[in-house]
Amino acid sequence: MKFGLKIIGFFIAAEISYLLYQSRLGAIPFLFTSVVLFYLGYRLILGSGKNRAEGRPPE
């Protein structure tokens, strides 16, 4: 279920990006993508709050 929602979200984001590129607003999808990738990298490095509370290293 979670994977399906990610796929649907990806296609919606791709469609919005395409429409913004056609309107000459191509920097907006790059900004949004950089924020999302920064957040994912931050979560990957620090791990979840549950792991930090138990003193375990991130997986």
N, C-alpha and C positions, 0 to 999 in steps of 0.2 A: 504494500500500500504506500509506504513512504517513498519507495523508488518510483512508483507511478506518478506521485505528486511532483517529484523532482523533474521527471521527464516533461510533464505538462507545463511546469513552471519554466523550464528551459525553452520550450517552443513558444510560449507567450512572450518571454523576454526576447527571443530571436525576432519575433514579429514586430514588437515595439521598436527594437533596434533598427530593423529594416525601414520602418516608417520614419524614424528620426533621421536616418541617413538620407532618405529621399527628400526630407525637409531641410537638408544641410545643417543638421544639429547632431553630427556624428560624435562630438566630444562627450555628450551626455551618457551614451552607453559605456564609453571607456571609463568615465568617472565612476559610474555605478559598478562596473566590473572590478575596478581597482579596490573599491570599498569592500565588496563581497570577498575577493581573494585575500585582502588583508585580514578580514575577520576570520576566514577559514584557516589561514596560516597562524594567526594568534591562538586560535583554539587548538590547533595541532601542536604548537610548541608548549603551551601551558597545560593542556589536557583539561578534562572536565573538573568542575568544582568538587565532585565526589572524590576524585583521585587526590586532589590537593589536600582535602580535609583528612584523608587517611594517611597522607605522607608517602603515597606511592608515586613512582615516576609515570609520566604520560605514556600511553600505549602507542 
